[in-house]
């Protein structure tokens, strides 16, 4: 039951942070950048600055669906970011290009995260079944093996979440340094971009804390059985 409580608590916290993030992005979407550059312009300029010529900038459906795909080397920007010429668009576009720079420079944490993706996908599916059939709860009473499987599955998720933190923080750092150095945004515009990316990073922090808390609880369950 405690595992469900942990999930619920962090789920609520995650929703609150996500709501605040959307509020921030909506606010800074009303603040135009002085140079009039759209998210696409910002992305293409940053890629060119770092001599990255094999990455394509594309528009995708949805809101806050922006991401970099290392498999096909594409910076995928949501419609509002791709066409928008505001602070939020500049911040998001530069952040996603930060991942492209990481990829081009073989940033260690990004490489590790990419290699973990297939395992994490399998682990996530396993966790769904564990929750669905209440195996996690029963494991503490009936089967140490099931509990070990649960620890392994949640351990992979926790590891992935922790590795994701430096990847996301580094991408934002690269974005802000470039935005400031090239004066794409400056003054209040830069402060807004920094604020928006800070809240985006917090969503990953919450996810990592939730994953670690769940793992710690399962390990404590296992240790108590041994005692």
C-alpha positions, 0 to 999 in steps of 0.5 A: 500500500505504501508504494501506491501512496508514494506514487500518489504523492509524487503524482500530485506534486508532479501535476502541480509542477507541470501546471506551474510549468505550463503557466510559465510557458504561457506567460513567456509565450506572450513576451516577444523576442526583440529580434523576431526570431521564431523557434525554428530560426533559433534552432537552425542558428544554434545548430549552425553555430556549433557546425551541426549540419546533419540535424533537421528541425521539424514541427510536430503536433501537440503542446510541450511535445518538443524533443530531440531524436538521436535516432534520426537526428531531428529537433522536433518542435511543437507548432507554437515553438516552431512558429512562435517568436517569443521567449518560450519558443526561443528557450525550448528551441535552444534547449532541444538543440542543446541535446543535439550538441550533446549528441554531436559531442558524445556527451556521456550521460546522453549516451548512457541514457540512450542505451538504457531506453530499450531496457527502460521500456521493458521495465516500464511494462513490467511495472505496469503488470506489477501494479495491476496485479498487486504483485509488489504488495504480495511479494513482501509476504509470499515471494522474495523472488517477485520482490527482487524482480520488482526491485530490479524493474524499479531500479532501472527506472530510478537509474534512468531518471537520475541519468536524465537529470544531468542530461536535461540540466546540461542541455538547458545550460548550453542553451542559456549560454548560447542564447546569452552569448549570441544575444538572441535574448538578453535582459528580461528576455534572458531572465524569462528563458532561464525561469522557464527552463528552470521549471521544466527541469523541476519536472525531471527532478520530481520524477527522479525523486519519485523513482528513488523513493519507490526503489528505496521502499522496495529495498527496505521491504526486502531487507526487513524480510531478511531480518 
